[in-house]
Amino acid sequence: MQVQHIGHAEQPGQPGDLELAIRAAGAGQVDVHHIEPAHGPEPDHPQQETAQIERRQCDMAGAAGGAEAHVQAAAALPASDWDIEVLEMHHKHKVDAPSGTALLLGEAAAEGRGIDLASHSVRSRDGHTGARPTGTIGFATLRGGSVIGEHSVILAGEGELVTLSHSAGDRTIFARGALRAALWAPDKKPGHYSMLDVLGLSR
């Protein structure tokens, strides 16, 4: 289902909740604004049921669950001594960068550090860049071949390197993640959820 058609997914007057899972890799704030009207009653239909919307940057349970480890690692290893880089590789046909999963992992690292990712991320380096600013979170993007998805978060210290990685070897993991979210949603209150909610890891 395309985002622009979500508003028509449930017509006014039809009973029942709308359960909707949206894989949001590459989606920006404009897409969220398109989604918002789906979970409040329309002014002309105050009794209309509302929607449970599960907006996911990542369908992979392993990668989403691993984000919690990134929060803890980033919190435990101080920015003054440890630099964080997020590395991702996908097939040559992928059109957005960084991937939604890479951003999810970056957000997890930023949360662990207690900082805002948008103001601390470095998305590209070219030419004479100068020294790496302390406390930033770097992103590196690779594209080629038929790679389904490779993600690593690297914490680099003096004489030490900690790498947390996830590798997608089968595209069915995306379907399994979506199915898990769909089976989890029916008894939940209307609202926005993520895969962390599905896994019981949300805070």
C-alpha positions as CSV (number, residue, x, y, z in Angstrom):
1,M,0.0,0.0,0.0
2,Q,1.4,3.4,-0.9
3,V,1.4,6.1,1.7
4,Q,-0.8,8.4,-0.2
5,H,-3.6,5.8,-0.2
6,I,-3.7,5.2,3.5
7,G,-6.4,7.8,4.1
8,H,-8.7,5.7,1.9
9,A,-7.9,2.4,3.6
10,E,-10.9,2.6,5.9
11,Q,-14.0,4.5,4.7
12,P,-16.2,6.5,7.1
13,G,-19.0,4.5,8.6
14,Q,-17.3,1.1,8.2
15,P,-17.0,-0.6,11.6
16,G,-13.7,-2.0,13.0
17,D,-10.2,-0.9,13.6
18,L,-7.6,-0.4,10.9
19,E,-4.4,-2.3,11.7
20,L,-1.6,-1.0,9.5
21,A,2.1,-1.8,9.4
22,I,4.2,0.6,7.4
23,R,7.8,-0.1,6.5
24,A,9.3,3.3,6.6
25,A,12.8,2.9,5.2
26,G,13.5,6.1,3.2
27,A,10.3,7.8,4.4
28,G,10.5,11.3,5.6
29,Q,8.4,13.5,7.8
30,V,6.0,14.2,5.0
31,D,5.0,10.5,5.1
32,V,4.3,10.7,8.8
33,H,2.0,13.7,8.2
34,H,0.1,11.6,5.6
35,I,-0.3,8.9,8.3
36,E,-1.6,11.1,11.1
37,P,-5.2,11.5,10.1
38,A,-5.7,7.7,10.1
39,H,-5.8,7.5,13.8
40,G,-8.3,10.0,15.0
41,P,-12.0,10.2,14.4
42,E,-13.0,12.4,11.5
43,P,-14.9,15.5,12.6
44,D,-18.1,14.2,10.9
45,H,-17.7,10.7,12.4
46,P,-16.8,11.1,16.1
47,Q,-17.7,7.5,16.8
48,Q,-15.4,6.1,14.1
49,E,-12.9,3.5,15.3
50,T,-9.3,4.6,15.2
51,A,-6.2,2.8,13.9
52,Q,-3.2,0.9,15.2
53,I,-0.3,2.0,13.1
54,E,3.1,0.2,13.4
55,R,5.6,2.4,11.6
56,R,8.9,0.5,11.2
57,Q,12.3,1.6,10.0
58,C,13.3,-2.0,10.4
59,D,11.4,-5.3,9.9
60,M,14.2,-7.4,11.1
61,A,13.7,-8.6,14.7
62,G,17.4,-9.2,15.2
63,A,18.5,-5.8,14.1
64,A,15.7,-4.0,16.0
65,G,16.4,-6.0,19.1
66,G,20.1,-5.4,18.7
67,A,19.5,-1.7,18.8
68,E,19.0,-2.0,22.6
69,A,22.6,-3.3,22.8
70,H,23.8,-0.2,20.9
71,V,22.0,2.1,23.4
72,Q,23.8,0.3,26.3
73,A,27.2,0.3,24.5
74,A,27.0,4.0,23.6
75,A,26.0,4.8,27.2
76,A,28.8,2.8,28.7
77,L,31.7,4.0,26.4
78,P,32.1,7.8,26.8
79,A,32.2,10.0,23.7
80,S,35.5,11.6,24.9
81,D,37.3,8.2,24.3
82,W,35.0,6.3,21.9
83,D,33.9,7.3,18.4
84,I,30.8,5.8,16.8
85,E,30.5,4.9,13.1
86,V,27.5,3.3,11.5
87,L,28.4,1.3,8.3
88,E,25.8,-0.2,6.0
89,M,25.8,-2.0,2.6
90,H,22.9,-2.9,0.4
91,H,22.3,-4.0,-3.2
92,K,23.0,-1.6,-6.1
93,H,19.3,-0.9,-6.7
94,K,18.6,0.7,-3.3
95,V,17.8,4.3,-3.8
96,D,17.9,5.8,-0.3
97,A,20.8,6.3,2.0
98,P,21.5,5.8,4.9
99,S,19.1,2.9,5.2
100,G,16.3,3.0,7.7
101,T,18.0,0.4,9.8
102,A,21.2,2.4,9.8
103,L,19.3,5.4,11.1
104,L,17.6,3.2,13.7
105,L,21.0,2.1,14.9
106,G,22.2,5.7,14.8
107,E,19.3,6.8,16.9
108,A,20.0,4.1,19.4
109,A,23.6,5.2,19.7
110,A,22.5,8.8,20.1
111,E,20.0,7.8,22.8
112,G,22.7,6.1,24.7
113,R,24.8,9.2,24.5
114,G,21.9,11.5,25.4
115,I,22.3,13.5,22.3
116,D,20.2,14.5,19.2
117,L,21.2,12.5,16.2
118,A,20.2,15.1,13.6
119,S,22.7,17.7,15.1
120,H,25.5,15.2,15.7
121,S,25.5,13.0,12.6
122,V,28.1,13.1,9.9
123,R,26.7,11.7,6.6
124,S,29.6,12.2,4.2
125,R,33.3,13.0,4.2
126,D,35.3,14.2,1.2
127,G,38.5,16.2,0.7
128,H,40.2,17.9,3.6
129,T,37.7,17.3,6.4
130,G,39.9,18.1,9.4
131,A,39.9,16.1,12.5
132,R,36.9,14.1,13.5
133,P,34.7,16.2,15.9
134,T,34.3,14.6,19.3
135,G,30.9,13.2,20.0
136,T,29.7,12.9,16.4
137,I,28.1,9.8,14.9
138,G,29.3,9.0,11.4
139,F,27.5,7.1,8.7
140,A,29.1,5.3,5.8
141,T,27.1,3.8,2.9
142,L,28.2,1.1,0.5
143,R,26.1,-0.1,-2.5
144,G,26.8,-3.0,-4.8
145,G,25.7,-6.4,-6.2
146,S,22.8,-8.2,-4.6
147,V,23.6,-7.6,-0.9
148,I,20.3,-7.8,1.1
149,G,21.5,-5.8,4.1
150,E,24.7,-5.5,6.2
151,H,24.9,-3.2,9.2
152,S,27.6,-2.6,11.7
153,V,28.0,-0.1,14.5
154,I,31.7,0.5,15.2
155,L,32.9,2.0,18.5
156,A,36.5,3.0,18.1
157,G,38.7,3.7,21.1
158,E,42.4,4.1,21.6
159,G,43.8,0.6,20.9
160,E,40.3,-1.0,21.0
161,L,37.6,-1.6,18.5
162,V,34.1,-2.8,19.4
163,T,31.9,-3.9,16.4
164,L,28.2,-4.9,16.7
165,S,26.9,-6.3,13.4
166,H,23.8,-7.7,11.7
167,S,23.6,-9.5,8.4
168,A,20.4,-10.2,6.5
169,G,20.9,-13.4,4.5
170,D,17.3,-14.1,3.5
171,R,14.5,-11.6,2.4
172,T,11.9,-13.7,4.2
173,I,13.0,-12.1,7.5
174,F,11.2,-8.9,6.4
175,A,7.9,-10.8,5.9
176,R,8.4,-12.6,9.2
177,G,8.9,-9.3,11.0
178,A,5.8,-7.8,9.4
179,L,3.7,-10.9,10.3
180,R,5.0,-10.8,13.8
181,A,3.9,-7.1,14.1
182,A,0.5,-7.9,12.6
183,L,-0.2,-10.7,15.0
184,W,0.9,-8.5,17.9
185,A,-1.3,-5.5,17.1
186,P,-5.0,-6.5,17.4
187,D,-5.4,-6.1,21.2
188,K,-3.3,-2.9,21.4
189,K,-4.7,0.6,21.9
190,P,-4.7,2.9,18.8
191,G,-1.5,4.8,18.3
192,H,2.0,4.7,16.8
193,Y,4.2,1.6,17.5
194,S,7.6,0.4,16.4
195,M,9.3,-3.0,16.2
196,L,10.8,-2.3,19.7
197,D,7.2,-2.3,21.0
198,V,6.5,-5.6,19.3
199,L,9.6,-7.1,20.9
200,G,8.8,-5.7,24.3
201,L,11.9,-3.5,24.3
202,S,10.4,0.0,24.2
203,R,11.0,2.4,27.1
